[in-house]
């Protein structure tokens, strides 16, 4: 079981396949994702890889986190997350992950926090039908109706669908397809919608319900910072800068505002 990555959601766009059909995609960007530490079964009781994403000013970082970053010899990170892995998928501290960690056509799961909609009524929050628009109904057209019971039990059950905060919850969207990788810009194009706001952070991992393709690098696809700005996996094989649809000759992706 491989580790996932932390990415930034830039927005949505579209690309075209060989048949001329447009595919709606969400543009995800990988930013300086390094391995900060590893968890072992003997020392910690479980096996995991701790990743750091992005760059953050040191003055905005707490002292305990500064110690973690200095020990790993990396700059302070914007986000830290752990991913459970198998023993043979452990990485070295300081390794930098690249977009070649995934391959086009692979299924992935995306974990993020949905957009908050604030305090919403029952019709918007739970898709209730509301009450009649006329025929004796007054000032209760969008009300949710009765919420209690009779004398037994004489209370409202926990979890009753009522008005309240809508959104701002953790959501996992499963089995999304990786359409294209733009390695020069560290972009991952995933088909469909991804939970979260623009410029928000989401976690990307291999789909739990679909087998990982054999072409996917194991234990991870690492970034090689050399003069040619190539990406390579652990086996040392270099890959092309653009991977994806053969008929797509565009140099980049325009993100809709």
Secondary structure, DSSP 4 states (H G I P E B T S, - for coil): ----EEEEEEEEEEEE-TTS-EEEEEEEE----EEEEEE-HHHHSS-EEEEEES---GGGS-HHHHHHHHHHT----SEEEEEE--GGG---TT-BB-GGGS-TT-EEEEEEEPPP-EEE-HHHHH------SSTT--S-TT-------STTT-SPPTT---SEEES-SEEEEEEEEEEEEETTTTEEEEES--SS-TT-EEEEEE-SSSPPPTTS-SS-EEE--STT--EEETT--B--SEES-TT---SS-PPP-
